[in-house]
Amino acid sequence: MRADAAAGDADALAIKVEQDPGGGRSGPDSDIADPGSHASIYDDKPGDPSGSRNFIAVGRQLIIPVVRGETTRALVLFELAVDVPSEMSDFTHRMLPRLRDAFLRELFAMSYTGAFDETYTDARIIEEMRRSLRVAARRILGNEVADVLVLDVMRQEL
């Protein structure tokens, strides 16, 4: 591949990370995506400017308690982002409160089953968590969500 062709492809597939500029306020219930209403992200053609993507940070860290019995043993903190087409950026920002709620529900369920005990950084657990969060994100935003990225994870023993 020629260097100038590769540079052109890189420009066409530019990706940027965005923070929530609107303070995390959600739109009306009608903004919830119908998962069947969107085409697959894999339909994008390389080099097509409409195929550019954004990573939208979910905002503040998500804090998940690790509880065993009646004792909170640790807190696990996650910083997440969703990979969406650039034209979904505004919609994604409006839906961040619903997205955070869905992510918290998934992470609480995983914590309850012991996923964040001693082996919380195990590749299988992280991949299961990403899959679960991806499904939750697609319920809220639609099938154009390509992935959920784990930007940071930390466990604080109590």
C-alpha contacts under 8 A as a table, 3 or more apart, distances in Angstrom:
res1	aa1	res2	aa2	distance
1	M	5	A	6.87
1	M	6	A	6.79
2	R	5	A	5.31
2	R	6	A	6.34
3	A	6	A	5.12
3	A	7	A	6.22
4	D	7	A	5.07
4	D	8	G	6.26
5	A	8	G	5.09
5	A	9	D	6.29
6	A	9	D	5.11
6	A	10	A	6.23
7	A	10	A	5.06
7	A	11	D	6.30
8	G	11	D	5.15
8	G	12	A	6.31
8	G	47	G	7.77
9	D	12	A	5.09
9	D	13	L	6.26
9	D	46	P	7.32
9	D	47	G	5.32
10	A	13	L	5.20
10	A	14	A	6.13
11	D	14	A	5.26
12	A	46	P	7.91
12	A	47	G	5.15
12	A	48	D	6.44
12	A	49	P	5.20
12	A	51	G	7.73
12	A	52	S	6.63
13	L	46	P	7.48
13	L	47	G	6.55
13	L	48	D	7.77
13	L	49	P	6.96
13	L	51	G	6.67
13	L	52	S	4.89
13	L	53	R	7.12
14	A	52	S	5.81
14	A	53	R	6.95
15	I	52	S	6.29
15	I	53	R	5.11
15	I	54	N	5.14
15	I	55	F	7.08
16	K	53	R	7.22
16	K	54	N	5.00
16	K	55	F	6.04
17	V	54	N	5.80
17	V	55	F	4.53
17	V	56	I	5.68
17	V	57	A	6.96
18	E	54	N	7.15
18	E	55	F	6.29
18	E	56	I	4.92
18	E	57	A	6.12
19	Q	56	I	6.21
19	Q	57	A	5.41
19	Q	58	V	7.66
19	Q	59	G	6.74
20	D	23	G	6.27
20	D	24	G	6.40
20	D	56	I	7.59
20	D	57	A	7.11
20	D	58	V	7.56
20	D	59	G	6.52
20	D	93	H	5.71
20	D	96	L	7.94
21	P	24	G	7.71
21	P	93	H	7.64
22	G	25	R	6.47
22	G	93	H	7.13
22	G	94	R	7.53
24	G	93	H	6.90
24	G	94	R	6.71
24	G	95	M	7.76
24	G	96	L	5.87
24	G	97	P	5.82
25	R	94	R	6.01
25	R	95	M	7.54
25	R	96	L	7.46
25	R	97	P	6.55
26	S	93	H	7.93
26	S	94	R	4.64
26	S	95	M	5.12
26	S	96	L	6.76
26	S	97	P	5.97
26	S	98	R	7.19
27	G	30	S	7.85
27	G	31	D	6.20
27	G	94	R	5.68
27	G	95	M	6.68
28	P	31	D	5.78
29	D	32	I	5.88
30	S	33	A	7.97
31	D	91	F	7.85
31	D	95	M	7.63
32	I	95	M	7.75
32	I	140	I	5.54
32	I	141	L	6.61
33	A	37	S	7.46
33	A	139	R	6.82
33	A	140	I	5.54
33	A	141	L	5.07
33	A	142	G	5.14
34	D	37	S	5.30
34	D	38	H	7.72
34	D	139	R	7.39
34	D	140	I	7.96
34	D	141	L	7.92
34	D	142	G	6.13
35	P	38	H	6.60
35	P	138	R	6.44
35	P	139	R	5.95
35	P	140	I	7.89
35	P	141	L	7.53
35	P	142	G	4.46
35	P	143	N	5.59
36	G	39	A	7.88
36	G	142	G	7.34
36	G	143	N	7.22
37	S	142	G	7.25
37	S	143	N	7.96
38	H	142	G	6.26
38	H	143	N	5.80
38	H	144	E	6.50
39	A	43	D	7.15
39	A	143	N	6.81
39	A	144	E	6.73
40	S	43	D	5.62
40	S	143	N	6.00
40	S	144	E	5.75
41	I	44	D	5.94
41	I	85	P	7.89
41	I	143	N	7.27
41	I	144	E	4.99
41	I	145	V	7.24
41	I	146	A	6.38
44	D	48	D	7.12
44	D	50	S	7.79
44	D	51	G	5.40
45	K	48	D	5.47
45	K	51	G	6.81
46	P	51	G	7.26
47	G	51	G	7.46
48	D	51	G	5.36
48	D	52	S	7.69
49	P	52	S	5.80
50	S	85	P	7.98
50	S	86	S	7.86
50	S	87	E	8.00
51	G	85	P	6.63
51	G	86	S	7.80
52	S	85	P	6.02
52	S	86	S	5.79
53	R	83	D	6.69
53	R	84	V	5.56
53	R	85	P	4.24
53	R	86	S	4.78
54	N	83	D	5.76
54	N	84	V	5.49
54	N	85	P	5.98
54	N	86	S	5.25
54	N	89	S	7.09
55	F	81	A	5.92
55	F	82	V	5.43
55	F	83	D	4.56
55	F	84	V	6.45
56	I	81	A	5.19
56	I	82	V	5.28
56	I	83	D	6.55
56	I	84	V	7.50
56	I	89	S	7.38
56	I	92	T	7.56
56	I	93	H	7.70
57	A	79	E	7.88
57	A	80	L	6.09
57	A	81	A	4.13
57	A	82	V	6.61
58	V	61	Q	7.95
58	V	79	E	7.33
58	V	80	L	5.62
58	V	81	A	5.24
58	V	82	V	7.25
58	V	96	L	6.43
58	V	99	L	7.74
58	V	100	R	6.77
59	G	79	E	7.72
59	G	80	L	7.85
60	R	79	E	7.16
61	Q	77	L	6.11
61	Q	78	F	5.41
61	Q	79	E	4.86
61	Q	80	L	7.60
62	L	77	L	5.57
62	L	78	F	5.06
62	L	79	E	6.43
62	L	100	R	7.89
62	L	104	L	6.96
63	I	75	L	6.45
63	I	76	V	5.78
63	I	77	L	4.56
63	I	78	F	6.52
64	I	75	L	5.54
64	I	76	V	5.11
64	I	77	L	6.29
64	I	104	L	7.63
64	I	107	L	6.86
64	I	108	F	6.35
64	I	111	S	7.33
65	P	72	T	6.40
65	P	73	R	7.61
65	P	74	A	5.97
65	P	75	L	4.46
65	P	76	V	6.30
65	P	108	F	7.70
65	P	111	S	7.28
66	V	72	T	5.69
66	V	73	R	5.63
66	V	74	A	5.08
66	V	75	L	5.79
66	V	76	V	7.19
66	V	111	S	5.89
66	V	112	Y	7.40
66	V	114	G	7.84
66	V	116	F	6.70
66	V	117	D	7.09
67	V	70	E	6.78
67	V	71	T	5.55
67	V	72	T	4.24
67	V	73	R	5.73
67	V	74	A	7.32
67	V	111	S	7.66
67	V	112	Y	7.18
68	R	71	T	5.49
68	R	72	T	6.44
68	R	73	R	6.87
72	T	75	L	7.85
72	T	158	L	7.32
73	R	157	E	6.24
73	R	158	L	5.49
74	A	155	R	6.70
74	A	156	Q	5.44
74	A	157	E	4.27
74	A	158	L	5.03
75	L	155	R	5.70
75	L	156	Q	5.17
75	L	157	E	6.54
75	L	158	L	7.44
76	V	116	F	7.47
76	V	153	V	7.04
76	V	154	M	5.62
76	V	155	R	4.31
76	V	156	Q	6.29
77	L	152	D	7.85
77	L	153	V	5.54
77	L	154	M	5.16
77	L	155	R	6.28
78	F	150	V	7.13
78	F	151	L	7.59
78	F	152	D	5.73
78	F	153	V	4.65
78	F	154	M	6.76
79	E	150	V	6.20
79	E	151	L	5.32
79	E	152	D	4.95
79	E	153	V	6.46
80	L	148	V	6.83
80	L	149	L	5.60
80	L	150	V	4.85
80	L	151	L	5.42
80	L	152	D	7.16
81	A	148	V	5.73
81	A	149	L	5.16
81	A	150	V	6.80
81	A	151	L	7.00
82	V	137	A	7.81
82	V	145	V	6.88
82	V	146	A	7.65
82	V	147	D	5.96
82	V	148	V	4.55
82	V	149	L	6.14
83	D	145	V	5.81
83	D	146	A	5.44
83	D	147	D	5.29
83	D	148	V	6.25
83	D	149	L	7.47
84	V	88	M	6.40
84	V	89	S	7.19
84	V	144	E	6.14
84	V	145	V	4.93
84	V	146	A	6.19
84	V	147	D	7.85
85	P	88	M	5.53
85	P	89	S	7.13
85	P	144	E	6.81
85	P	145	V	7.62
86	S	89	S	5.37
87	E	90	D	7.47
88	M	91	F	5.30
88	M	92	T	5.93
89	S	92	T	5.12
89	S	93	H	6.26
90	D	93	H	5.16
90	D	94	R	6.34
91	F	94	R	5.15
91	F	95	M	6.25
92	T	95	M	5.07
92	T	96	L	6.17
92	T	141	L	6.83
93	H	96	L	5.31
94	R	97	P	7.63
95	M	98	R	5.45
95	M	99	L	6.14
95	M	140	I	7.57
95	M	141	L	7.58
96	L	99	L	4.82
96	L	100	R	5.94
97	P	100	R	5.16
97	P	101	D	6.22
98	R	101	D	5.03
98	R	102	A	6.21
98	R	140	I	7.14
99	L	102	A	5.11
99	L	103	F	6.11
99	L	136	A	7.73
99	L	137	A	6.31
99	L	140	I	6.46
100	R	103	F	5.04
100	R	104	L	6.01
101	D	104	L	5.13
101	D	105	R	6.25
102	A	105	R	5.19
102	A	106	E	6.37
102	A	133	L	7.99
102	A	136	A	6.02
102	A	137	A	7.42
103	F	106	E	5.17
103	F	107	L	6.11
103	F	133	L	6.01
103	F	136	A	6.79
103	F	137	A	7.73
104	L	107	L	5.09
104	L	108	F	5.92
105	R	108	F	5.20
105	R	109	A	6.21
106	E	109	A	5.19
106	E	110	M	6.30
106	E	132	S	6.86
106	E	133	L	6.73
106	E	136	A	7.67
107	L	110	M	5.03
107	L	111	S	6.10
107	L	129	M	7.60
108	F	111	S	5.02
108	F	112	Y	6.12
109	A	112	Y	5.11
109	A	113	T	6.51
110	M	113	T	5.27
110	M	114	G	6.59
110	M	115	A	5.41
110	M	116	F	7.25
110	M	129	M	7.75
111	S	114	G	5.18
111	S	115	A	5.36
111	S	116	F	5.42
111	S	117	D	7.74
112	Y	115	A	7.50
114	G	117	D	5.41
115	A	119	T	7.48
115	A	120	Y	6.09
115	A	125	I	6.65
116	F	119	T	6.58
116	F	120	Y	4.35
117	D	120	Y	5.80
119	T	122	D	5.48
120	Y	125	I	6.48
120	Y	126	I	7.42
121	T	125	I	6.83
121	T	126	I	6.37
122	D	125	I	5.37
122	D	126	I	6.33
123	A	126	I	5.14
123	A	127	E	6.03
124	R	127	E	5.15
124	R	128	E	6.07
125	I	128	E	5.09
125	I	129	M	6.03
126	I	129	M	5.01
126	I	130	R	6.13
127	E	130	R	5.06
127	E	131	R	6.15
128	E	131	R	5.11
128	E	132	S	6.13
129	M	132	S	5.10
129	M	133	L	6.07
130	R	133	L	5.07
130	R	134	R	5.93
130	R	147	D	7.66
130	R	148	V	6.00
130	R	149	L	7.25
130	R	150	V	7.63
131	R	134	R	5.04
131	R	135	V	6.30
132	S	135	V	5.27
132	S	136	A	6.34
133	L	136	A	4.96
133	L	137	A	6.03
133	L	148	V	6.51
134	R	137	A	5.03
134	R	138	R	6.16
134	R	145	V	7.27
134	R	146	A	7.74
134	R	147	D	5.73
134	R	148	V	5.55
135	V	138	R	5.17
135	V	139	R	6.35
136	A	139	R	5.15
136	A	140	I	6.64
137	A	140	I	5.23
137	A	141	L	5.83
137	A	142	G	7.33
137	A	145	V	6.86
137	A	148	V	7.84
138	R	141	L	5.07
138	R	142	G	4.38
138	R	143	N	5.15
138	R	144	E	7.34
138	R	145	V	5.89
139	R	142	G	5.86
139	R	143	N	7.85
141	L	144	E	7.53
141	L	145	V	6.95
142	G	145	V	6.45
143	N	146	A	7.61
145	V	148	V	7.86
150	V	153	V	7.15
